[in-house]
Amino acid sequence: MDQIMSLPFGVALAALFAIVMIRVNVTYWIGRGAVAGLAHTRFGDSLERPKAARAQALIQRWGPYAVVLSFLTIGLQTAINLAAGAARMPLRRYLPAAVAGSVIWALLYATIGLAALEAWLAVAAASPVGAAVGIAALAAIVVWVVVFRRRRARTKSADTVV
């Protein structure tokens, strides 16, 4: 990352764009290849079932939006691009979404993303205990939000049943 952070902005942006485009396209083609390989096994018939057809139709319609939005997440990007490949999303729909998402990702990382990473590395180097406390606090916030939302959803579903 130090090499990218030391580059001029335009060059760093282009490098980040190239990196993410390669990564998401490799992920897409892995998904496509896995399904093509699965089609030649005894489980290949499962790809032709009505549920699979409905899932593919859903991905054909909403998949490009999911691909673009996945670039704003941490942890879902790979899964969504893999699913797009596995669902055999046509390249004419996938590539524009991948390009748009990659531009967004590169802009975010070239501006605030790398600065935040650099700041985090400085904190971790200066105070490993402080970095661990920061990670623990972030994890606690995430757990609290998840628990709060699940309880609220459970309460709403209980209210609707009554």
Long-range contacts (C-beta under 8 A, 24 or more apart in sequence): 1-114, 1-117, 1-118, 4-114, 5-114, 5-118, 9-110, 12-110, 12-114, 13-106, 13-107, 13-110, 14-106, 16-105, 16-106, 16-109, 16-110, 17-102, 17-103, 17-105, 17-106, 20-71, 20-102, 20-105, 20-106, 21-98, 21-99, 21-102, 24-77, 24-81, 24-98, 24-101, 24-102, 25-98, 27-78, 27-81, 27-82, 27-85, 28-81, 28-82, 28-84, 28-85, 28-89, 28-94, 28-98, 29-85, 30-82, 30-85, 31-81, 31-82, 31-83, 31-84, 31-85, 31-86, 31-87, 32-85, 32-86, 32-88, 33-85, 34-85, 34-86, 35-85, 35-86, 35-87, 35-88, 55-87, 56-87, 56-88, 59-83, 59-84, 59-87, 59-89, 60-87, 60-89, 60-90, 60-93, 63-87, 63-89, 63-93, 63-94, 63-97, 64-89, 64-93, 64-94, 64-96, 64-97, 65-97, 67-94, 67-97, 67-98, 67-101, 68-97, 68-100, 68-101, 68-104, 69-101, 70-101, 71-101, 71-102, 71-104, 71-105, 72-104, 72-108
